Amino acid sequence: LHYDGCEEEIPEIPCDVARMRQVFLNILDNANKYSPGQPEITVRTYNTSDGRYWAVDITDRGLGMNKSETKKIFEDFYRVPTGDVHNIKGHGLGLAYSKKIVELHGGVIEVESSPGKGSTFTVKIPLD
């Protein structure tokens, strides 16, 4: 796990700390589970250029997903097919839960991914 640091001082953000911690643990757990071999995960925090959000990017070099899969991953019980359904444990609820928690905080969760190259999840939490 590599932390790129924060370009600015991390602001104090009013949030449900336990729920937000679970959001980041869900994303990090998936980055670990869907990375064959030794996982390579980078975390970067920053304020968005418009000054509205504090953002966290979590990037892995794992299996990645195609566009049709990235459109479904935030749905309840959806799991990206990996060939052997028994090799990656889970119920398909972590990202759906994460999206709901982020949205309840007025934020946004997004994903960019390419098969065989990995994924970047971005969580944006409003600063005001």
PyMOL commands that place a pseudoatom at each C-alpha (Angstrom):
pseudoatom trace, name=CA, resn=LEU, resi=1, chain=A, elem=C, hetatm=0, pos=[0.000, 0.000, 0.000]
pseudoatom trace, name=CA, resn=HIS, resi=2, chain=A, elem=C, hetatm=0, pos=[1.415, 3.334, -1.017]
pseudoatom trace, name=CA, resn=TYR, resi=3, chain=A, elem=C, hetatm=0, pos=[0.099, 6.673, 0.271]
pseudoatom trace, name=CA, resn=ASP, resi=4, chain=A, elem=C, hetatm=0, pos=[0.850, 9.590, -2.048]
pseudoatom trace, name=CA, resn=GLY, resi=5, chain=A, elem=C, hetatm=0, pos=[-0.005, 12.126, 0.629]
pseudoatom trace, name=CA, resn=CYS, resi=6, chain=A, elem=C, hetatm=0, pos=[-2.217, 15.127, 0.519]
pseudoatom trace, name=CA, resn=GLU, resi=7, chain=A, elem=C, hetatm=0, pos=[-1.491, 18.212, -1.529]
pseudoatom trace, name=CA, resn=GLU, resi=8, chain=A, elem=C, hetatm=0, pos=[-3.188, 20.378, 1.073]
pseudoatom trace, name=CA, resn=GLU, resi=9, chain=A, elem=C, hetatm=0, pos=[-3.844, 20.076, 4.773]
pseudoatom trace, name=CA, resn=ILE, resi=10, chain=A, elem=C, hetatm=0, pos=[-6.628, 17.565, 5.293]
pseudoatom trace, name=CA, resn=PRO, resi=11, chain=A, elem=C, hetatm=0, pos=[-9.716, 19.552, 6.276]
pseudoatom trace, name=CA, resn=GLU, resi=12, chain=A, elem=C, hetatm=0, pos=[-11.988, 18.666, 9.157]
pseudoatom trace, name=CA, resn=ILE, resi=13, chain=A, elem=C, hetatm=0, pos=[-15.088, 17.215, 7.544]
pseudoatom trace, name=CA, resn=PRO, resi=14, chain=A, elem=C, hetatm=0, pos=[-18.279, 16.603, 9.498]
pseudoatom trace, name=CA, resn=CYS, resi=15, chain=A, elem=C, hetatm=0, pos=[-19.210, 12.974, 8.852]
pseudoatom trace, name=CA, resn=ASP, resi=16, chain=A, elem=C, hetatm=0, pos=[-20.094, 9.690, 10.454]
pseudoatom trace, name=CA, resn=VAL, resi=17, chain=A, elem=C, hetatm=0, pos=[-16.524, 8.519, 11.001]
pseudoatom trace, name=CA, resn=ALA, resi=18, chain=A, elem=C, hetatm=0, pos=[-17.380, 4.839, 11.508]
pseudoatom trace, name=CA, resn=ARG, resi=19, chain=A, elem=C, hetatm=0, pos=[-19.442, 4.670, 8.304]
pseudoatom trace, name=CA, resn=MET, resi=20, chain=A, elem=C, hetatm=0, pos=[-16.844, 6.549, 6.229]
pseudoatom trace, name=CA, resn=ARG, resi=21, chain=A, elem=C, hetatm=0, pos=[-14.100, 4.285, 7.596]
pseudoatom trace, name=CA, resn=GLN, resi=22, chain=A, elem=C, hetatm=0, pos=[-16.132, 1.308, 6.349]
pseudoatom trace, name=CA, resn=VAL, resi=23, chain=A, elem=C, hetatm=0, pos=[-16.440, 2.917, 2.890]
pseudoatom trace, name=CA, resn=PHE, resi=24, chain=A, elem=C, hetatm=0, pos=[-12.655, 3.113, 2.559]
pseudoatom trace, name=CA, resn=LEU, resi=25, chain=A, elem=C, hetatm=0, pos=[-12.135, -0.356, 4.035]
pseudoatom trace, name=CA, resn=ASN, resi=26, chain=A, elem=C, hetatm=0, pos=[-14.603, -1.795, 1.489]
pseudoatom trace, name=CA, resn=ILE, resi=27, chain=A, elem=C, hetatm=0, pos=[-12.739, -0.206, -1.419]
pseudoatom trace, name=CA, resn=LEU, resi=28, chain=A, elem=C, hetatm=0, pos=[-9.311, -1.213, -0.084]
pseudoatom trace, name=CA, resn=ASP, resi=29, chain=A, elem=C, hetatm=0, pos=[-10.529, -4.768, 0.567]
pseudoatom trace, name=CA, resn=ASN, resi=30, chain=A, elem=C, hetatm=0, pos=[-11.768, -5.061, -3.031]
pseudoatom trace, name=CA, resn=ALA, resi=31, chain=A, elem=C, hetatm=0, pos=[-8.495, -3.624, -4.364]
pseudoatom trace, name=CA, resn=ASN, resi=32, chain=A, elem=C, hetatm=0, pos=[-6.678, -6.314, -2.412]
pseudoatom trace, name=CA, resn=LYS, resi=33, chain=A, elem=C, hetatm=0, pos=[-9.042, -9.177, -3.360]
pseudoatom trace, name=CA, resn=TYR, resi=34, chain=A, elem=C, hetatm=0, pos=[-9.091, -8.368, -7.080]
pseudoatom trace, name=CA, resn=SER, resi=35, chain=A, elem=C, hetatm=0, pos=[-5.319, -7.943, -7.400]
pseudoatom trace, name=CA, resn=PRO, resi=36, chain=A, elem=C, hetatm=0, pos=[-3.553, -11.166, -8.340]
pseudoatom trace, name=CA, resn=GLY, resi=37, chain=A, elem=C, hetatm=0, pos=[-0.204, -11.785, -6.681]
pseudoatom trace, name=CA, resn=GLN, resi=38, chain=A, elem=C, hetatm=0, pos=[1.253, -8.974, -4.587]
pseudoatom trace, name=CA, resn=PRO, resi=39, chain=A, elem=C, hetatm=0, pos=[-1.316, -6.136, -4.600]
pseudoatom trace, name=CA, resn=GLU, resi=40, chain=A, elem=C, hetatm=0, pos=[-0.104, -2.690, -5.619]
pseudoatom trace, name=CA, resn=ILE, resi=41, chain=A, elem=C, hetatm=0, pos=[-2.489, -0.098, -4.157]
pseudoatom trace, name=CA, resn=THR, resi=42, chain=A, elem=C, hetatm=0, pos=[-2.000, 3.663, -4.091]
pseudoatom trace, name=CA, resn=VAL, resi=43, chain=A, elem=C, hetatm=0, pos=[-4.057, 6.120, -2.020]
pseudoatom trace, name=CA, resn=ARG, resi=44, chain=A, elem=C, hetatm=0, pos=[-4.044, 9.820, -2.855]
pseudoatom trace, name=CA, resn=THR, resi=45, chain=A, elem=C, hetatm=0, pos=[-5.989, 12.602, -1.145]
pseudoatom trace, name=CA, resn=TYR, resi=46, chain=A, elem=C, hetatm=0, pos=[-6.571, 16.125, -2.451]
pseudoatom trace, name=CA, resn=ASN, resi=47, chain=A, elem=C, hetatm=0, pos=[-9.015, 19.005, -2.642]
pseudoatom trace, name=CA, resn=THR, resi=48, chain=A, elem=C, hetatm=0, pos=[-10.786, 19.188, -6.002]
pseudoatom trace, name=CA, resn=SER, resi=49, chain=A, elem=C, hetatm=0, pos=[-9.859, 22.083, -8.269]
pseudoatom trace, name=CA, resn=ASP, resi=50, chain=A, elem=C, hetatm=0, pos=[-13.273, 23.701, -7.796]
pseudoatom trace, name=CA, resn=GLY, resi=51, chain=A, elem=C, hetatm=0, pos=[-12.732, 23.704, -4.017]
pseudoatom trace, name=CA, resn=ARG, resi=52, chain=A, elem=C, hetatm=0, pos=[-16.027, 21.946, -3.339]
pseudoatom trace, name=CA, resn=TYR, resi=53, chain=A, elem=C, hetatm=0, pos=[-14.776, 18.484, -2.331]
pseudoatom trace, name=CA, resn=TRP, resi=54, chain=A, elem=C, hetatm=0, pos=[-12.097, 16.630, -0.432]
pseudoatom trace, name=CA, resn=ALA, resi=55, chain=A, elem=C, hetatm=0, pos=[-11.298, 13.615, -2.600]
pseudoatom trace, name=CA, resn=VAL, resi=56, chain=A, elem=C, hetatm=0, pos=[-9.623, 10.251, -2.117]
pseudoatom trace, name=CA, resn=ASP, resi=57, chain=A, elem=C, hetatm=0, pos=[-8.372, 8.158, -5.044]
pseudoatom trace, name=CA, resn=ILE, resi=58, chain=A, elem=C, hetatm=0, pos=[-7.700, 4.471, -4.395]
pseudoatom trace, name=CA, resn=THR, resi=59, chain=A, elem=C, hetatm=0, pos=[-5.885, 2.907, -7.349]
pseudoatom trace, name=CA, resn=ASP, resi=60, chain=A, elem=C, hetatm=0, pos=[-4.984, -0.736, -7.840]
pseudoatom trace, name=CA, resn=ARG, resi=61, chain=A, elem=C, hetatm=0, pos=[-3.220, -2.635, -10.600]
pseudoatom trace, name=CA, resn=GLY, resi=62, chain=A, elem=C, hetatm=0, pos=[-5.634, -5.551, -10.330]
pseudoatom trace, name=CA, resn=LEU, resi=63, chain=A, elem=C, hetatm=0, pos=[-7.946, -7.359, -12.722]
pseudoatom trace, name=CA, resn=GLY, resi=64, chain=A, elem=C, hetatm=0, pos=[-9.864, -4.245, -13.760]
pseudoatom trace, name=CA, resn=MET, resi=65, chain=A, elem=C, hetatm=0, pos=[-13.354, -4.174, -15.254]
pseudoatom trace, name=CA, resn=ASN, resi=66, chain=A, elem=C, hetatm=0, pos=[-15.014, -3.388, -18.556]
pseudoatom trace, name=CA, resn=LYS, resi=67, chain=A, elem=C, hetatm=0, pos=[-17.559, -0.559, -18.926]
pseudoatom trace, name=CA, resn=SER, resi=68, chain=A, elem=C, hetatm=0, pos=[-20.617, -2.794, -18.513]
pseudoatom trace, name=CA, resn=GLU, resi=69, chain=A, elem=C, hetatm=0, pos=[-19.237, -4.097, -15.209]
pseudoatom trace, name=CA, resn=THR, resi=70, chain=A, elem=C, hetatm=0, pos=[-18.386, -0.626, -13.875]
pseudoatom trace, name=CA, resn=LYS, resi=71, chain=A, elem=C, hetatm=0, pos=[-22.002, 0.423, -14.499]
pseudoatom trace, name=CA, resn=LYS, resi=72, chain=A, elem=C, hetatm=0, pos=[-23.254, -2.398, -12.228]
pseudoatom trace, name=CA, resn=ILE, resi=73, chain=A, elem=C, hetatm=0, pos=[-20.749, -2.592, -9.364]
pseudoatom trace, name=CA, resn=PHE, resi=74, chain=A, elem=C, hetatm=0, pos=[-22.671, -0.219, -7.109]
pseudoatom trace, name=CA, resn=GLU, resi=75, chain=A, elem=C, hetatm=0, pos=[-25.841, -2.366, -7.329]
pseudoatom trace, name=CA, resn=ASP, resi=76, chain=A, elem=C, hetatm=0, pos=[-26.840, -4.644, -4.436]
pseudoatom trace, name=CA, resn=PHE, resi=77, chain=A, elem=C, hetatm=0, pos=[-25.466, -8.199, -4.769]
pseudoatom trace, name=CA, resn=TYR, resi=78, chain=A, elem=C, hetatm=0, pos=[-23.570, -7.549, -8.008]
pseudoatom trace, name=CA, resn=ARG, resi=79, chain=A, elem=C, hetatm=0, pos=[-20.197, -9.274, -8.195]
pseudoatom trace, name=CA, resn=VAL, resi=80, chain=A, elem=C, hetatm=0, pos=[-17.784, -8.951, -11.078]
pseudoatom trace, name=CA, resn=PRO, resi=81, chain=A, elem=C, hetatm=0, pos=[-17.374, -12.391, -12.649]
pseudoatom trace, name=CA, resn=THR, resi=82, chain=A, elem=C, hetatm=0, pos=[-13.840, -13.743, -12.195]
pseudoatom trace, name=CA, resn=GLY, resi=83, chain=A, elem=C, hetatm=0, pos=[-14.202, -17.203, -13.706]
pseudoatom trace, name=CA, resn=ASP, resi=84, chain=A, elem=C, hetatm=0, pos=[-13.998, -19.148, -10.441]
pseudoatom trace, name=CA, resn=VAL, resi=85, chain=A, elem=C, hetatm=0, pos=[-16.752, -17.728, -8.236]
pseudoatom trace, name=CA, resn=HIS, resi=86, chain=A, elem=C, hetatm=0, pos=[-15.248, -19.396, -5.166]
pseudoatom trace, name=CA, resn=ASN, resi=87, chain=A, elem=C, hetatm=0, pos=[-11.832, -17.763, -5.310]
pseudoatom trace, name=CA, resn=ILE, resi=88, chain=A, elem=C, hetatm=0, pos=[-13.012, -14.294, -4.192]
pseudoatom trace, name=CA, resn=LYS, resi=89, chain=A, elem=C, hetatm=0, pos=[-15.217, -14.117, -1.122]
pseudoatom trace, name=CA, resn=GLY, resi=90, chain=A, elem=C, hetatm=0, pos=[-18.025, -11.598, -0.704]
pseudoatom trace, name=CA, resn=HIS, resi=91, chain=A, elem=C, hetatm=0, pos=[-21.723, -10.948, -1.105]
pseudoatom trace, name=CA, resn=GLY, resi=92, chain=A, elem=C, hetatm=0, pos=[-21.740, -8.012, -3.522]
pseudoatom trace, name=CA, resn=LEU, resi=93, chain=A, elem=C, hetatm=0, pos=[-22.922, -5.503, -0.927]
pseudoatom trace, name=CA, resn=GLY, resi=94, chain=A, elem=C, hetatm=0, pos=[-19.780, -3.548, -0.009]
pseudoatom trace, name=CA, resn=LEU, resi=95, chain=A, elem=C, hetatm=0, pos=[-19.785, -1.084, -2.899]
pseudoatom trace, name=CA, resn=ALA, resi=96, chain=A, elem=C, hetatm=0, pos=[-23.573, -0.625, -2.829]
pseudoatom trace, name=CA, resn=TYR, resi=97, chain=A, elem=C, hetatm=0, pos=[-23.279, 0.215, 0.891]
pseudoatom trace, name=CA, resn=SER, resi=98, chain=A, elem=C, hetatm=0, pos=[-20.330, 2.515, 0.197]
pseudoatom trace, name=CA, resn=LYS, resi=99, chain=A, elem=C, hetatm=0, pos=[-22.221, 4.417, -2.488]
pseudoatom trace, name=CA, resn=LYS, resi=100, chain=A, elem=C, hetatm=0, pos=[-25.222, 4.906, -0.212]
pseudoatom trace, name=CA, resn=ILE, resi=101, chain=A, elem=C, hetatm=0, pos=[-23.068, 6.187, 2.676]
pseudoatom trace, name=CA, resn=VAL, resi=102, chain=A, elem=C, hetatm=0, pos=[-21.116, 8.580, 0.429]
pseudoatom trace, name=CA, resn=GLU, resi=103, chain=A, elem=C, hetatm=0, pos=[-24.336, 9.926, -1.104]
pseudoatom trace, name=CA, resn=LEU, resi=104, chain=A, elem=C, hetatm=0, pos=[-25.931, 10.379, 2.342]
pseudoatom trace, name=CA, resn=HIS, resi=105, chain=A, elem=C, hetatm=0, pos=[-22.945, 12.606, 3.130]
pseudoatom trace, name=CA, resn=GLY, resi=106, chain=A, elem=C, hetatm=0, pos=[-23.687, 14.640, -0.029]
pseudoatom trace, name=CA, resn=GLY, resi=107, chain=A, elem=C, hetatm=0, pos=[-20.731, 13.115, -1.843]
pseudoatom trace, name=CA, resn=VAL, resi=108, chain=A, elem=C, hetatm=0, pos=[-19.948, 11.173, -4.981]
pseudoatom trace, name=CA, resn=ILE, resi=109, chain=A, elem=C, hetatm=0, pos=[-18.225, 7.842, -5.614]
pseudoatom trace, name=CA, resn=GLU, resi=110, chain=A, elem=C, hetatm=0, pos=[-16.868, 7.052, -9.079]
pseudoatom trace, name=CA, resn=VAL, resi=111, chain=A, elem=C, hetatm=0, pos=[-14.772, 4.378, -10.752]
pseudoatom trace, name=CA, resn=GLU, resi=112, chain=A, elem=C, hetatm=0, pos=[-12.474, 4.302, -13.770]
pseudoatom trace, name=CA, resn=SER, resi=113, chain=A, elem=C, hetatm=0, pos=[-11.243, 0.879, -14.830]
pseudoatom trace, name=CA, resn=SER, resi=114, chain=A, elem=C, hetatm=0, pos=[-9.656, -1.089, -17.657]
pseudoatom trace, name=CA, resn=PRO, resi=115, chain=A, elem=C, hetatm=0, pos=[-9.518, -4.889, -17.887]
pseudoatom trace, name=CA, resn=GLY, resi=116, chain=A, elem=C, hetatm=0, pos=[-6.062, -6.144, -17.005]
pseudoatom trace, name=CA, resn=LYS, resi=117, chain=A, elem=C, hetatm=0, pos=[-4.844, -2.705, -15.913]
pseudoatom trace, name=CA, resn=GLY, resi=118, chain=A, elem=C, hetatm=0, pos=[-6.720, -2.054, -12.670]
pseudoatom trace, name=CA, resn=SER, resi=119, chain=A, elem=C, hetatm=0, pos=[-9.186, 0.425, -11.222]
pseudoatom trace, name=CA, resn=THR, resi=120, chain=A, elem=C, hetatm=0, pos=[-9.315, 3.819, -9.549]
pseudoatom trace, name=CA, resn=PHE, resi=121, chain=A, elem=C, hetatm=0, pos=[-12.132, 4.547, -7.132]
pseudoatom trace, name=CA, resn=THR, resi=122, chain=A, elem=C, hetatm=0, pos=[-12.661, 8.203, -6.291]
pseudoatom trace, name=CA, resn=VAL, resi=123, chain=A, elem=C, hetatm=0, pos=[-14.645, 9.282, -3.245]
pseudoatom trace, name=CA, resn=LYS, resi=124, chain=A, elem=C, hetatm=0, pos=[-15.548, 12.982, -3.017]
pseudoatom trace, name=CA, resn=ILE, resi=125, chain=A, elem=C, hetatm=0, pos=[-16.925, 14.451, 0.204]
pseudoatom trace, name=CA, resn=PRO, resi=126, chain=A, elem=C, hetatm=0, pos=[-18.231, 18.053, 0.255]
pseudoatom trace, name=CA, resn=LEU, resi=127, chain=A, elem=C, hetatm=0, pos=[-16.110, 20.565, 2.167]
pseudoatom trace, name=CA, resn=ASP, resi=128, chain=A, elem=C, hetatm=0, pos=[-19.072, 22.737, 3.209]
for i in range(1, 128): cmd.bond("trace and resi %d" % i, "trace and resi %d" % (i + 1))
show_as sticks, trace
zoom trace
